Amino acid sequence: MKMMNCGYQGNHTNQTNPGYTRPRRIAIYLPALEGGGAERVMLDVAKGLAQRGLSVDLVLVRAEGPYLELLPAQVRLIDLSARRTVASLPGLLRYLRRERPDALLSTVHTNVIALIVKKFFINGLRVIVRRASTFTTEFANVGFKIRMTMRLEKYLMSSADTIVANSRGMADDLKRNVVPNSSHLVQVIPNPVTCPDHAEKAALAVEHPWFGDPRIPVILSVGRLIPAKDHSTLLRAFAEVVKSRPARLVILGEGADRGKLIALAQKLGIADVVDLPGFHLNPFAYMAKASVFALSSVYEGFPNVLVQSMACGTPVVSTDCLSGPREILEDGKWGRLVPVGDWQSLAEAVLRTLGSPLSSDLLIVRAEAYSARASIDQFMELVSK
């Protein structure tokens, strides 16, 4: 286990100076800092809490991923150097017993290990788990191994001190289907999405040549290339769009479906107007220069990319998946909603939005409802209990 930024002091009375109380220490536990929405959210939470005077440790199963270079200097990195999440349990226990943080905040695949520690190993440890997608919808769309992990997570969930949901729809699902006898544990905290430097990042140039040609609109999507994001439906929709007008499609992200999506684009005859340039640390610059942002997901928790695009003044269309898009777009007021998997409806929504986009100024105002400041306020209150 490796520790970095070792100037941190911890949250206990100094034995040589009993009158000195160190700042509250919060541990945020993640698998790694890969380029996903959940990782970016927790990195922003860590930064926000540290800026407000808390001592924050970012505890990683393994210190890898593109977001590592965004780690704030005031956040201490703890590298458990484990190959798999389950193998990080011994290192996590050593860290917790030695450092004694006031709270452990977990999300995504580390929730099960955090709950096991709470239930079986360390009495009195305050554990907060955060879900990044709607539990029942995710369960219905994943493979056998992940389902088994989720069954264990469901069994252990009521051991948490607080369960954070990032949308009302996700919270309702948790209360109804996951912890019906412990629904009081569920608290809604929207993701910290729009930050003070959002406009500055959006204004930066992009090297992609398609964004420099105002004659041909660019449709943009951002997300991992995985089945849950259903980029196959987006490609089919885009193939219909280009039958009606010239357009181009750019999908930012990496994942296991890359080869499948490239093959589908070739099969649909749109390979020359589709590009998958990979993961980018600053998608906001692309969002600001796109004509329409399209989300085609089968399920979500709270799709940050919708809000981020709106904050750039870019019109959006989205599948009406559980959960998040309908809540963010207020039943379609701020962007068209279409059924999941319906490529024809998605194509029609894109075409209508290109023909009659919403005002950029109105979209930017709506995005401010999901400011990072408001979200960090709620996380601050939660971890300070």
N, C-alpha and C positions, 0 to 999 in steps of 0.2 A: 504494500500500500504506500503510495507516494503522496506527500503533501506539498503544496506550493503556496506562495504568498504567506510565508510562515510568520509574519508579524502579528497575526491574530492572537488575542489573549483569552477568549472564552468568557463564560457568564457565571463566574463563581467568585466568592469573596477571596481576595488575595491573602494568603496565609501570613505574609510579612507586613501587610497593611490591612487589618480586618475591616477598616472603615471603607475600603474601596470595593465597589461592586462593578463588575465588568458588564458590558452591554449584553443584551439578550442575544443568544446564538440560535440561528435557524439553519437546519440542514435540509437541502433540497437534493433528493435522490433520484437519479435518472440512469438509464442504460448507457447513453453516450450523448454526443451533441451532433447527431445526424441532421440532415436538412429537412426536418419535418415541422409541422405547425406546433405540436406539443412541446418539442424541444425549444423552439423559439419563444414560446409563451413563458416557459419556466426560466429561461435565460433573462427575459425581460422582468419577470417577477424578482429574480435574484438581484438584478441591478437596482430595481426600484426599492426593495427593502434595504439594501446596503446604503443607498443614497439617503435613506431616512434614519440612519444611525444604528441599524441592527448589524450584528456580525453574521455574515452569511457564508456557509460552506456549500459548495456545489459538489456533491458526492456522486461520482460517476463509476459505473461498473467497469468501464474502460474509457480512458481519456482519448477519444478519437472523434472525428467528424468535422465538417466544414465550419460549424458554428464556434469551434474552439477559439478561432481568431477574434471572435466578438466578445470573449469573456472579459468583463470589466475588471480593472486592476484591484478594486476594493472587494472583490469576491474571491475567497480562497478555494482553490481547486483541490479536491481529494480524489486521487486516482486509486481505486481498489484493484486495478490491474487483473480483473477476472475475465476469463474467456466468455463466460455465459452469466446471465443474471443470477441464476440459482447458485452458481459458484461464488458469487460475491457475498453470500450470507456471512461466512466467518469474518471476512474483512470488515463488513458493515458492523457486526457486533463488537469487534475490537475498537472501531472508531467511536461507536456510541458509548461504550463503557468508559473509554478514556476521556472523550471530549464532553460528554453529557450535554448535548444541545437541548434547548428548551422545547423544541418541536422538530419533528421530521415530516417534511412535505414530499409526497411521492406522486408520480403520475405514470401513465402508460404501463409498460411491462414490469415496472418495479413495485407496483401496488401489492402484489401477492407477498413478496419478500418482506416489505414494510409491515404488513399486517401479521405475518408469521412472527416477526420480531416482537410486535406489540402483544400478541396473544400468548406466546409461549416462552419468551426469553427475558424481556425487560418490563417489569411491572412499573406502571406510572409514566412510561414514555408517551408523550403526546404525539399521536400520529394523525396526519391529515392526508387523505388520499383524494386525488383529483382524476375524474374520468374525462377523456378527451373525445369520446364518441358515445352515441346512444347505445346502451348495453344490449338490449334485446335485438336491435337491428344488426349490430356488429356480430353478435352470437350466431345469428342466422346466416351470416355471409362469410364465415371463416372456416378453416379446416379443423380436423379432429383435434390436433395437438393444442391449438389455441383455445378451442372450446373447453378442453379439460382444464386449462389454466384459468379460464373465465369462470368455470364452475367453482373452482377453489376460491377465486376472488369473491364470488357471490357469497359463498359460505362464510368467509372471513369478514365481509364488509361491515357487519354490525359491530365489529371490534374497534373500528376507527372512532376517533373523537369527533371528526367532522368529515363529511363526504362532499367535495366541491363539484358542482355541475356548472358548466359554462353557458347553459341556456335553460330556459324554463321547460322546454320540451324534454330535455335530458333529465332534468330534475323530476318531472312527472313520471317518466319511465322508471327511474330508480325507486321512487316512493311506491309505485304501484307494483313493480315486478321484481325488484331486487331486495329492498329492505322495507317491506310493508309494515313490519313491526318496529322499525327503527327509523321511520320517516323523518323524525325530528333531527336526525343527524345531517340531513341533506341541506346544503346552502348553495344558492346560485351566486356565482361571481363571474361575470362576463370576462372574456380574455382581455388583457391589455393590448390594444391594437394600434390606435393612432398615437404616435409619440411626437414630442416637440420638433424632432428633426425630420419628420416624415416628408414635408414639402421640400426640404433641402435635398433629401435622397431622391425624391421623385424628379427633381429638376436636372439631375445628372444625365449626361449623354449615354447612349447605348451604341455599341459597335455594330449591331445587326443592321444590314443594309435595308431590310424591308421597312424599318421604322423611319427611314429618311425619305420615303416616297409617298407624298400626300395623296396621290391619285388612287392608290389601291389600299383599302382599309385592312388593318391587321386585327384578327380575332386572337385574343390571348387567353391561355389557361395556365395556372400555376399549381403544381401538386405532384406528389410522388406518382411514378408510373406503376401503379398497382391496381388490382381489380376494383377496389373500393371507389376509386376515382372515376372509373368507367370512361376512360378516354376513347374507347372503341365507339361508344355512342356519339361522342363529340366528333370523331372523324367521319362517321356516317352522316351526321347532321351537316358538317362542313361540306361534304361532297354534294349535298343538296343545295347548299348556299351558293356554291360557285356555278351551279347551273343557271342561276338567276343574275349574278353579277360578279365581277372580278373581286377576289379577296384572297387573303393569305392567313394561315393559322400557325401560331407559335405556341408550343407547350414547353414551359420551363419545369424541369424536375428530372430526377433519375429514379430508376426502379426496375424490377424484374420484367415488366411488360414492354420494355423498350423495343426488343426485336419483334414482338407480336404487333405492336403499333406501326412500326415501319413497314412490316409486311402488309398490314391492312391498308395503309395509305397507298402502297403500290397497287394493291388489288383494286382499290377504288379509283385509281387513276388520278390521284391528287398529290402524289409524292413530290412533284415539283413546286407545289404551293403550300407544303407543310414542312415545318422544321422543328426538331427536338434538340435544342442547343444545350441541354443539360441543366444542372443546378446553378443558380446565381444567388450570391449573398444579398444583392440589392434588386429584388424583383420590382420595386416601386418605380424605378426609372422606366421599366418596360410597361408597367400598368399605365403610367401617365401618358404614354405615347400610343397606346392601343386604342382602337375605335370601339371595341366591345370586349368586356371580360366575360368568359363563359365558364360556369361550374357545372360539371356533369355527374357529380358523385351519386353513388348508390346510398350512402349514409355518411353523416358527419356528426360532429358534436357541436362545434361552433366554427364555421369556416371563416377564419381570419381573412382569407384572400378576398372575400366579397367586400368586407369593410375596408380593407387596404385599397382596393381598386376604387371604391366610392370616394375614399379620402383623397385620391388622385384626380377626382373629377371624371372618372371613366364609367360609362354606363355598364350595367351588369345584367346578365340573365343567369338563371340557375334552375336546376332540378329542385322539385319540392320534396326533398328528402328529409328524413328524420335525422337530426333535428338541426335547427339553426336558421336555414335560409328564409323560411316564412316569417320567423321572428325578426330577423334583421331587416328584411324587405317589407315588413308590415303588410303581409298578405298580398304582395305584388305592387304596392304603392311606389316602391323605389327601384323596381326591376321585375321583369317578367319571370314567372314561375311556371315550370312545365313538369309533366309526370316523369318519374324516374325511368330511364331506359327508352324513352320515346324520342327517337332521333328526328322524326318529322316535325314534332312540336318544337323541339329545340332549334331546328333550322328556321322555322317560321318566326320564332322569338328573336333569333339573331337578325334576321332580315328586317323585321319590324323595328328593332332597336337601332339598326344602322340607318333606317329611313327616318326615324323620329326619336332621337336620343333625348333623355332627360337633361335638364340644365346641370352643368358641372357644379355650379355654385350650390344648388340644392343638395346634390349628392354629398358634397364636402360637409355641409352643415349636418346632414343626417349621420355621417360617419363619426362626428364628434361625440355622439351619444356613447361611443365605445372608446373613449380616451383611456390611455394607459394610466393617467393620474387617478381616475375614478376607480379603476380596477385595483390598483396598488393600494389605495385607501382601504378597500375591503379586505385585501390580503393582510395588510398591516394590522387591522383590527382583529382579524382571525388569529394570527400567530402571536398576538400580544396578550391573549386571554390567560 
